Amino acid sequence: MDDLLLRVLYDVLVLLATVAAGYAVAWFRKRLGVEGMKRIEAELAAKQELAALAVRFVEQVYKDIHGEAKYQKAAEWLAARAGELGLKITPEEIKGLIEAALRTFKDEFGEEWAKQA
């Protein structure tokens, strides 16, 4: 009888510990902001995609301008599209995103990009 009682108490204790661990994990996730991190990652991915689109758009539409003027057109386009989507974006972010997208395209297309530009 004592063995049965101890076994039941042990099983209840294990069950309570499991439930407590579940609550602790949920609390830590909320506290650490996992959901917030996912939102930030999604926002960054959207900004990066917009920057890539801005570079492609400017390369296609504004073939006759170069350098800083072309960057300005890409920055204006990116800022406008981000605003339409409700994304907050700073001028520093715009510059970094456009430069990163441009570098990616140059690395990806190499010689062909240089011939086109």
N, C-alpha and C positions, 0 to 999 in steps of 0.2 A: 504494500500500500504506500509506504514511504517513497519507494522508487517511482511509482506512478505519479505521485504528487510532485516530486522533484522534477520529473520529466515534463509534466504539464507546466510547471513554473518556468522551467528552462525554455520551453517552446514559446510561452507568453513573453518572456524576456527577450528572446530572439526577435519575435514579431514586433515588439515595442521598439527595439533598437533599430530595426529596419525602417519602421515608420519615422522614427526620429532622424535617421540618416537621410531619408527622403526629404523631410522638411528642411533639414540643414542644407542640403544641396540646392533646393529651391530658393532658400534665403540667400545663399552665396551667389547664385546665378543672378538674382535680382540685384544684390548688392554690388556685384562686380560689373553689372551692366552688359551682359552678353547680348541682350536684345538691342541695346544701344550700339554695341560694336557692330552688329549685323547691319543696322540701319546706316551707320557711318560707312561701312564697306560697300553697301549698295549705292550710296550717294557718290562715293569716290569712283566706282565703276561707271556710273552714269556720266560723271564729269569727264572721265577719261575717254569714253565713247564720243561724247560731244566734241572734245578737243580733236580727236581723230577725224570726225566729220568736218570740223571747221577747216582743218588743214587740207583735206581732200577737196572741199568746196572751193576754197580760195585758189588752190592749184588749178582747178578746172575752169573757174569763172574769170579770175583775174590773171591771165597769162602774161599780160603786158606790163604788170608792175612787179617790183622785186624788193627784197630786203625789208626795211622797216615799214614801208607802206603796205606790203603784203601781210606782215605780222599784224598791223593795225586792223586790216580788214578781217583777219581771222579772229582777233580779239573781240572786235565788235560783234561779229556773228556769234561767237561763243557766248558772250555776255547776254546777248538778246535771247538766244535759245535757252540758256540756263534760267533767265528771268521768266520766260514763258512756262517753264517746268516747275517754277517755285524753288529753284536751287540757289542758295546764297553762294556767291563766288567773288573772291577778292581779285584785284588786279595782279597781285603776286601769284595767286593760284592760276589765273589765266595764263600768265607768262610761263609758269612751270609746266602746266598741262600741254600747252602748245609746243613748247620746246621738247618735251618728252615724246609727244606724238610724232613730231618731225624727226627726232632721232630714231624712233622705232621704224618709221618708213625708210629712212636712209639706210639703216642697218638691214632691213628686210629686202629692199630692192637694190641696194648697192649701186653698181655701175649704171643701171638703167635709170635710177633717180637722178644721178648726176647728168646724164645725157638730156633728160627732159628739162631739168632746171637750167 
